[in-house]
Amino acid sequence: MALADPVKFLREVRAEIGKVTWPSRKETLITTGLVFALSGLAAVFFFVADQIIGVGVRALFGVGF
């Protein structure tokens, strides 16, 4: 089993990092905002769905009203 050359490895890593297309600050902020907005929307949806299902179950079993 051959030992890897750490200096060569670091040079290759640096070369690969140079090929990466990094998002701009604006793109990062827009994407972050969308993630928060959609997470909030999903939270509201599941809260409402949970409440509706809970009301249905309570009505079905006659508990809580």
C-alpha positions as CSV (number, residue, x, y, z in Angstrom):
1,M,0.0,0.0,0.0
2,A,1.6,3.2,-1.2
3,L,1.7,6.3,1.1
4,A,0.1,9.4,-0.3
5,D,2.2,12.5,-0.7
6,P,0.5,15.2,1.5
7,V,2.0,18.1,-0.4
8,K,0.7,16.7,-3.7
9,F,-2.7,16.1,-2.1
10,L,-2.9,19.7,-0.8
11,R,-1.9,21.0,-4.3
12,E,-4.7,19.0,-5.9
13,V,-7.2,20.1,-3.3
14,R,-6.3,23.7,-4.0
15,A,-6.6,23.2,-7.7
16,E,-10.1,21.6,-7.3
17,I,-11.2,24.5,-5.0
18,G,-10.2,26.9,-7.7
19,K,-12.6,25.2,-10.1
20,V,-15.6,25.7,-7.8
21,T,-18.1,28.3,-8.8
22,W,-19.0,30.0,-5.5
23,P,-22.4,31.8,-5.1
24,S,-22.4,35.6,-4.7
25,R,-23.4,37.2,-1.5
26,K,-26.8,38.2,-3.1
27,E,-27.5,34.7,-4.3
28,T,-26.7,33.3,-0.8
29,L,-29.0,35.8,0.9
30,I,-31.8,35.1,-1.6
31,T,-31.4,31.3,-1.2
32,T,-31.3,31.6,2.6
33,G,-34.5,33.8,2.6
34,L,-36.3,31.2,0.4
35,V,-35.3,28.4,2.8
36,F,-36.6,30.3,5.8
37,A,-39.8,31.3,4.0
38,L,-40.6,27.8,2.7
39,S,-39.7,26.3,6.1
40,G,-42.2,28.7,7.7
41,L,-44.8,27.9,5.1
42,A,-44.3,24.1,5.7
43,A,-44.6,24.7,9.5
44,V,-47.9,26.6,9.1
45,F,-49.3,23.9,6.7
46,F,-48.4,21.0,9.1
47,F,-49.7,22.9,12.1
48,V,-53.1,23.6,10.4
49,A,-53.3,20.0,9.1
50,D,-52.5,18.7,12.6
51,Q,-55.2,20.9,14.1
52,I,-57.8,19.7,11.6
53,I,-56.9,16.1,12.1
54,G,-57.0,16.6,15.9
55,V,-60.5,18.1,15.7
56,G,-61.6,15.2,13.5
57,V,-60.2,12.6,15.9
58,R,-61.7,14.3,19.0
59,A,-65.1,14.6,17.2
60,L,-64.9,10.9,16.1
61,F,-64.2,9.7,19.6
62,G,-66.2,12.3,21.5
63,V,-63.3,13.5,23.6
64,G,-62.4,17.1,24.4
65,F,-65.6,18.9,23.4
